[in-house]
Amino acid sequence: MRRLVVKRTLTRVLIACILTAGAVSAAQFRQLPVEVYLDKCQGGWAGQMIGVTYGAQTEFKAQGRIFHEEIVPAKMSNALNQDDIYVELSFLEALEKYGLDITYAEAGKAFAETKFGLWHANKAGRDNVIKGIMPPDSGSAKYNDHYKDIDFQIESDLIGLINPGLPRSSNAQSELFGRIMNSSDGLYGGMFMGAMYTEAFFEKDVEKIVRYGLKAIPAWSTYAQTIRDVMRWHHQNPNDWKATWTKIQDKWAQHPSGHCSTDSEGFNIDASVNGAYVVMGLLYGDGDLAKTLEISTRCGQDSDCNPSSAAGVLCTIMGYKAIPKEYTAGIPAIADQPFANVKYTFNDLAPTCLKVVREIVKHAGGRSEIIEGKEILFIPIQYPQVPKLEK
C-alpha cells in the first residue's frame, strides 16, 4: 500500500514537473497572429503619414516657442515626398537586397546610391560614404558635424516595425543603419523610438511604452535624462503640457548639443529635444490621436517629424482598422503610388515588412505556426540590451 502511495506521489510530481516545464517553455514566447501584425504594421505606416501631413505646414515656424497659430494639415499625397518616410524605405530595400547579415559596407553603399533629397546628418552621412568614409565613421562626431541631429530618429520607425517584441534585434539594426548618419544621442534617439515600436505590438499603455524605450538606451545619456524629465514633469503637471514644455526649454533646449543641432536664433534639430516633444504628444495625448498630433506639433521645431513619430507609435498600438476614418480617408487614393525615389507603395509596405519579419523572428529563435487556419508568430521574449555610453 505504501509503495502504491509513493508511486502515485512520484507520478504526480513527474506530471507537475512536465506541466511546469511546458509552461516555462510556452512563457518564453509571445504570440502575435499575422493578421494582427499586418494591421498594426499598416497602422504604424499610416500614423507616420498622418502625422507628417498634419504638421507639414508648421515645420520650423515655431523655433524656441509654442506654435499658437491655426494648424492646417497638408493633403495626404504630401506624405509621398517626405524624408520622414522615404529615407527609411531605403533601409528596407537594402535588407531585401542583402539580407539580415548585411554589413556596414553594404548598408553604406545602398545609402550612397540613393537619389532623394537629404539634409543635415543624412546628407553629411551620404556625402561621407561617397567620399569613402564608411559607417560607422560616416556618422561619427569626427566626420559628421550633425551627428546629434534628429535624422535617424525620424527614420527608425521601420526598424521597430520589423522587430515586433524584439528590442535587441531592433538595437542591432539601429547600430547598422543609424551609424551611417548619426552617433551618440543621434543614434540613441533612433534606438529609443525603435524600441517603443517593438513594444507597441503588445502593450497599449503609452507611459509603459515610453519607459520601455528608455530601457534600450544608456541611462546617463543626455537623451535619456531629457525623456526622464519629461515623464517626471508630466506627473507633476498632468493637465498642463505647456508647463512641461517651458521646463524643457529652460533646462534642455540650450544645452551644448554639438555643432549644427542648435543655433542662436532658436533653431533646434537636436534629437533629444525633439524626442522630448514626441514623448510630450504621447503622454499628454493619453491615447487620443487628435490630442497627440496637436501637442507634438505645437511644441514646435521639427514639427512635422515629431507628430509623425508620435502618431506612428500610437497608431501601431491602435492598428490601422481602429484609426478614426477622418484621418485615413486620404490614404486609399494614393495607396498604390510609390513614395519618392523608392519602389514601395503604401499597399506594399505591410506585406513586404512581414516577409522580413518572418526571417527576423526565425533568426531570433522564434517561429511561425499555422493554428486553426491562421498563421501565428511565436516571438521569443527579448529584453533590451543597452549600448555603451558614448562620451
PyMOL commands that set and color helices and strands:
alter all, ss='L'
color gray80, all
select helices_A, chain A and resi 2-27+34-58+76-81+83-98+104-112+120-130+137-139+152-154+157-161+167-178+185-200+206-214+222-236+241-251+259-261+271-285+289-298+305-318+320-322+325-328+332-334+346-363
alter helices_A, ss='H'
color red, helices_A
select strands_A, chain A and resi 29-33+367-371+374-380
alter strands_A, ss='S'
color yellow, strands_A
deselect
rebuild
show_as cartoon
